[in-house]
């Protein structure tokens, strides 16, 4: 409903059908709800809790009480989110200062929104610890020979969350101190730097992209391998090492979201180059999926075939536009345009 209201506002861009404050509120909560309260609980918490014990041959995850705590933490997190909606927190889903500072946004809804993200992040960390413990015990047992690639995707996802979420929590905590206790971590008048917040946010934000797509990679790879077996070059090990490469490279490219803040030329070239390199393992995955489908005997009337092809088509379109945006010169031109919106959606 928030996205529909955002689109309604674009019917006539120069005559806002929705007030500016309401539009900022819609952008903020649409992004946060979709990422933290839909995609992560469903893709990671939901499917992870179902698929990991199933594919490991277990009755439950190793730490069921921690799992329950992870689920129940989402309830107060949603309550804090609803309170922030009532009080108003139109600061954008990226929380950039100075827009999120007390000088420009004095609403207490911002504090409740940050508390909500703290609890949602804590829930994800507990779930990740549970997944890692369960997968480690399953991999180290002699019962499993060659495990499903879905399990590896959830292992990589959990590791990324454990690395990136504490940095987001630190950034939000520093912002809370700036707003309420007179510190100046992100306030230039006190010697702070708002760009520091962007670095900390995107150090979480870009791995979060792979947190959301890795379970899908695992599912598509599992389906394609069940449809058509092939050599390890375009099969299990090719997909596994491509996924590992994506995780490693994706953890060091966060500043490609920040080409317009005035990065040093060498820094911009580094982040631009490494971002382009991610296209190599991603392309290996796409061609491996296509190769396995070509070698399969699946019927054209089988719905799963068209579901996989639709995913590959949409993912390739998003990936190709990402290669375009990885060039720092083009990204500076395309910044704040519909091209970027289309890419990440």
C-alpha positions as CSV (number, residue, x, y, z in Angstrom):
1,X,0.0,0.0,0.0
2,X,2.9,2.4,0.7
3,X,4.4,1.7,-2.7
4,X,1.0,2.4,-4.4
5,X,0.8,5.7,-2.5
6,X,4.3,6.5,-3.7
7,X,3.4,5.8,-7.3
8,X,0.2,7.9,-6.9
9,X,2.4,10.8,-6.1
10,X,4.3,10.4,-9.3
11,X,1.1,10.8,-11.4
12,X,1.9,14.5,-11.4
13,X,5.5,15.0,-10.2
14,X,5.3,18.8,-10.1
15,X,2.0,18.9,-8.2
16,X,2.3,16.7,-5.1
17,X,-0.9,14.7,-4.5
18,X,0.7,13.7,-1.1
19,X,2.4,16.1,1.2
20,X,6.2,16.2,1.4
21,X,6.2,15.0,5.0
22,X,3.9,12.1,4.2
23,X,6.0,11.2,1.2
24,X,9.2,11.0,3.3
25,X,7.3,8.9,5.8
26,X,6.2,6.5,3.0
27,X,9.7,6.2,1.6
28,X,11.1,5.5,5.0
29,X,8.6,2.8,6.1
30,X,8.2,1.2,2.7
31,X,12.0,0.4,2.6
32,X,12.3,-0.7,6.2
33,X,9.2,-2.8,6.3
34,X,10.0,-4.6,3.1
35,X,13.6,-5.4,4.1
36,X,13.5,-5.9,7.9
37,X,10.0,-7.1,8.4
38,X,9.1,-9.1,5.3
39,X,12.1,-10.3,3.2
40,X,14.4,-11.2,6.2
41,X,11.8,-12.9,8.4
42,X,10.4,-14.8,5.4
43,X,13.5,-15.7,3.3
44,X,15.9,-16.3,6.2
45,X,13.8,-17.0,9.3
46,X,10.9,-18.7,7.7
47,X,12.5,-20.8,4.9
48,X,15.7,-21.3,6.9
49,X,13.8,-22.8,9.8
50,X,12.0,-25.1,7.5
51,X,14.7,-26.1,5.0
52,X,17.8,-26.5,7.2
53,X,16.4,-29.2,9.5
54,X,14.7,-30.9,6.6
55,X,17.9,-31.1,4.4
56,X,20.1,-32.0,7.4
57,X,17.8,-34.8,8.5
58,X,17.2,-33.2,11.9
59,X,14.0,-32.7,13.8
60,X,14.8,-29.1,14.8
61,X,17.6,-26.6,14.9
62,X,20.3,-27.0,17.5
63,X,19.3,-24.1,19.7
64,X,15.4,-24.1,19.8
65,X,15.2,-21.6,22.7
66,X,17.4,-19.1,21.0
67,X,15.3,-19.7,17.9
68,X,12.1,-18.9,19.9
69,X,13.8,-15.7,21.3
70,X,14.7,-14.7,17.8
71,X,11.1,-15.0,16.7
72,X,9.6,-13.3,19.7
73,X,12.0,-10.3,19.4
74,X,10.2,-9.4,16.2
75,X,7.0,-8.7,18.1
76,X,8.3,-5.7,20.2
77,X,10.3,-4.6,17.1
78,X,7.0,-4.3,15.1
79,X,5.4,-2.5,18.1
80,X,8.2,0.1,18.1
81,X,7.8,0.4,14.3
82,X,4.1,1.1,14.7
83,X,4.8,3.7,17.4
84,X,7.3,5.4,15.1
85,X,4.7,5.4,12.3
86,X,2.2,7.1,14.7
87,X,4.7,9.7,15.9
88,X,6.2,10.3,12.4
89,X,9.7,9.5,11.2
90,X,10.2,10.8,7.7
91,X,14.0,10.6,7.5
92,X,14.4,8.1,4.6
93,X,15.2,4.5,5.0
94,X,19.0,5.1,4.9
95,X,18.9,7.4,8.1
96,X,21.4,9.8,6.6
97,X,22.4,12.7,8.8
98,X,21.9,15.6,9.0
99,X,18.3,14.8,7.9
100,X,18.1,12.3,10.8
101,X,19.7,14.7,13.3
102,X,17.6,16.4,16.0
103,X,18.0,19.8,14.3
104,X,16.2,18.7,11.2
105,X,14.0,15.9,12.6
106,X,13.0,16.4,16.3
107,X,10.2,13.7,16.3
108,X,10.6,11.0,18.9
109,X,9.4,8.6,16.2
110,X,13.0,8.5,15.0
111,X,14.1,7.0,18.3
112,X,11.4,4.4,18.3
113,X,12.3,3.5,14.7
114,X,16.0,3.0,15.8
115,X,14.9,0.8,18.7
116,X,12.9,-1.2,16.3
117,X,15.9,-1.8,14.1
118,X,18.0,-2.7,17.1
119,X,15.6,-5.5,18.1
120,X,15.2,-6.7,14.5
121,X,19.0,-6.8,14.1
122,X,19.3,-8.7,17.4
123,X,16.7,-11.2,16.2
124,X,18.7,-11.7,13.0
125,X,21.9,-12.2,14.9
126,X,20.4,-14.8,17.1
127,X,18.9,-16.6,14.1
128,X,22.3,-16.6,12.4
129,X,24.1,-18.0,15.4
130,X,21.5,-20.8,15.5
131,X,21.9,-21.6,11.8
132,X,25.7,-21.6,12.0
133,X,25.7,-24.0,15.0
134,X,23.2,-26.3,13.3
135,X,25.0,-26.4,10.0
136,X,28.4,-26.8,11.6
137,X,27.2,-29.9,13.5
138,X,25.6,-31.2,10.4
139,X,28.6,-30.8,8.2
140,X,31.0,-32.3,10.8
141,X,28.9,-35.4,11.2
142,X,29.6,-38.4,9.0
143,X,25.9,-38.8,8.1
144,X,26.0,-36.1,5.4
145,X,28.1,-36.7,2.3
146,X,27.5,-33.9,-0.2
147,X,25.0,-31.5,1.3
148,X,22.5,-29.4,-0.6
149,X,23.8,-26.1,-1.9
150,X,20.9,-24.4,-0.1
151,X,22.6,-25.2,3.2
152,X,25.8,-23.5,2.0
153,X,23.7,-20.4,1.0
154,X,22.3,-20.1,4.5
155,X,25.7,-20.6,6.0
156,X,27.1,-17.7,3.9
157,X,24.0,-15.6,4.7
158,X,24.4,-16.1,8.4
159,X,28.1,-15.2,8.3
160,X,27.4,-12.0,6.4
161,X,24.7,-11.0,9.0
162,X,27.1,-11.7,11.9
163,X,29.7,-9.4,10.3
164,X,27.6,-6.6,9.1
165,X,24.7,-6.1,11.6
166,X,26.9,-5.0,14.5
167,X,28.3,-2.2,12.4
168,X,24.7,-1.0,11.6
169,X,23.9,-1.2,15.4
170,X,26.9,0.9,16.2
171,X,26.0,3.5,13.6
172,X,22.4,3.8,14.9
173,X,23.6,3.9,18.5
174,X,26.0,6.8,17.6
175,X,23.2,8.6,15.9
176,X,21.0,8.1,19.0
177,X,23.8,9.7,21.1
178,X,24.1,12.6,18.7
179,X,20.3,13.2,18.9
180,X,19.9,12.8,22.7
181,X,23.2,13.2,24.6
182,X,25.0,16.0,22.8
183,X,27.7,14.0,21.1
184,X,28.9,14.9,17.6
185,X,29.9,11.7,15.8
186,X,28.1,12.9,12.6
187,X,27.9,16.6,13.3
188,X,30.5,18.7,11.4
189,X,30.1,21.6,13.8
190,X,31.5,19.4,16.6
191,X,34.2,17.8,14.5
192,X,32.1,14.8,13.3
193,X,31.5,13.7,9.7
194,X,28.2,12.7,8.2
195,X,30.0,10.6,5.5
196,X,31.2,8.3,8.3
197,X,27.6,7.3,8.9
198,X,27.2,6.5,5.2
199,X,30.3,4.3,5.3
200,X,28.9,2.4,8.4
201,X,25.4,2.1,7.0
202,X,26.5,0.8,3.6
203,X,29.0,-1.6,5.2
204,X,25.8,-3.3,6.4
205,X,23.6,-2.2,3.5
206,X,25.5,-3.8,0.6
207,X,26.1,-7.2,2.3
208,X,22.4,-7.0,3.1
209,X,21.7,-7.2,-0.6
210,X,23.5,-10.6,-0.7
211,X,21.8,-11.7,2.5
212,X,18.5,-11.3,0.6
213,X,19.6,-12.9,-2.6
214,X,21.8,-15.8,-1.4
215,X,18.9,-18.0,-0.2
216,X,17.3,-17.5,-3.6
217,X,20.6,-18.5,-5.3
218,X,20.6,-21.7,-3.2
219,X,17.0,-22.5,-4.1
220,X,17.5,-21.9,-7.8
221,X,20.8,-23.9,-7.8
222,X,19.1,-26.8,-5.9
223,X,16.2,-26.8,-8.4
224,X,18.5,-26.7,-11.5
225,X,20.7,-29.5,-10.1
226,X,17.6,-31.6,-9.5
227,X,16.5,-31.0,-13.1
228,X,19.8,-31.7,-14.8
229,X,23.0,-33.2,-13.6
230,X,26.3,-32.0,-15.1
231,X,30.0,-31.7,-14.5
232,X,31.3,-30.0,-11.4
233,X,32.7,-27.2,-13.5
234,X,29.1,-26.1,-14.2
235,X,27.6,-27.9,-11.3
236,X,27.9,-28.2,-7.6
237,X,31.4,-26.9,-7.0
238,X,31.2,-24.2,-9.7
239,X,28.1,-22.8,-8.0
240,X,29.5,-23.2,-4.5
241,X,32.8,-21.4,-5.3
242,X,31.0,-18.7,-7.3
243,X,28.7,-18.1,-4.3
244,X,31.8,-17.9,-2.0
245,X,33.4,-15.4,-4.3
246,X,30.3,-13.2,-4.4
247,X,30.3,-13.2,-0.6
248,X,34.0,-12.2,-0.3
249,X,33.8,-9.5,-3.0
250,X,30.5,-8.2,-1.9
251,X,31.8,-7.5,1.6
252,X,34.4,-4.9,0.3
253,X,32.4,-2.8,-2.2
254,X,30.1,-0.8,0.0
255,X,31.3,2.6,-1.1
256,X,30.0,2.1,-4.6
257,X,26.8,3.6,-3.0
258,X,28.7,6.7,-2.3
259,X,30.4,7.8,-5.5
260,X,28.7,11.3,-5.3
261,X,30.0,12.2,-1.8
262,X,33.5,13.2,-3.1
263,X,35.5,10.0,-2.7
264,X,39.2,10.1,-3.5
265,X,39.9,9.1,-7.2
266,X,41.9,6.0,-6.3
267,X,39.2,4.9,-3.7
268,X,36.5,5.4,-6.3
269,X,38.4,3.4,-8.9
270,X,39.0,0.5,-6.4
271,X,35.4,0.2,-5.4
272,X,34.3,0.6,-9.0
273,X,36.7,-2.1,-10.3
274,X,35.8,-4.7,-7.5
275,X,32.1,-4.1,-8.1
276,X,32.6,-5.0,-11.8
277,X,34.6,-8.1,-10.9
278,X,31.5,-9.4,-9.0
279,X,29.9,-9.8,-12.4
280,X,32.3,-12.8,-13.1
281,X,31.1,-15.2,-10.4
282,X,27.5,-14.0,-10.9
283,X,27.8,-14.8,-14.6
284,X,29.2,-18.2,-13.8
285,X,26.1,-18.9,-11.7
286,X,23.7,-17.7,-14.5
287,X,25.4,-19.8,-17.2
288,X,25.6,-22.8,-14.9
289,X,21.8,-22.6,-14.3
290,X,21.2,-22.3,-18.1
291,X,23.6,-25.2,-18.8
292,X,21.8,-27.5,-16.3
293,X,18.4,-26.6,-17.7
294,X,19.6,-27.3,-21.3
295,X,21.0,-30.7,-20.2
296,X,17.7,-31.6,-18.4
297,X,14.8,-33.5,-19.8
298,X,12.2,-31.2,-18.2
299,X,9.0,-30.7,-20.1
300,X,8.2,-27.2,-21.5
301,X,4.8,-27.5,-19.8
302,X,6.4,-27.9,-16.4
303,X,5.7,-24.8,-14.3
304,X,9.0,-25.0,-12.4
305,X,10.9,-24.5,-15.6
306,X,9.2,-21.2,-16.4
307,X,9.5,-20.1,-12.7
308,X,13.3,-20.6,-12.9
309,X,13.6,-19.0,-16.3
310,X,11.6,-16.0,-15.1
311,X,13.9,-15.6,-12.1
312,X,17.0,-15.8,-14.3
313,X,15.6,-13.2,-16.7
314,X,14.7,-10.7,-13.9
315,X,18.0,-11.3,-12.1
316,X,20.0,-10.9,-15.3
317,X,18.3,-7.6,-16.0
318,X,19.1,-6.3,-12.5
319,X,22.7,-7.6,-12.8
320,X,23.3,-5.9,-16.1
321,X,22.0,-2.6,-14.8
322,X,24.3,-3.1,-11.8
323,X,27.3,-3.4,-14.1
324,X,26.4,-0.1,-15.7
325,X,26.1,1.6,-12.2
326,X,29.4,0.1,-11.1
327,X,31.2,2.6,-13.3
328,X,31.8,5.6,-11.0
329,X,31.4,8.1,-13.9
330,X,28.1,6.7,-15.1
331,X,26.9,6.3,-11.5
332,X,27.4,10.0,-10.8
333,X,25.3,10.8,-13.9
334,X,22.5,8.3,-13.0
335,X,22.4,9.1,-9.3
336,X,18.9,9.8,-8.0
337,X,17.2,8.6,-11.2
338,X,14.7,5.9,-12.1
339,X,17.5,3.8,-13.4
340,X,18.8,3.3,-9.9
341,X,15.3,2.6,-8.6
342,X,14.7,0.0,-11.3
343,X,18.1,-1.6,-10.6
344,X,17.7,-2.3,-6.9
345,X,14.0,-3.2,-7.2
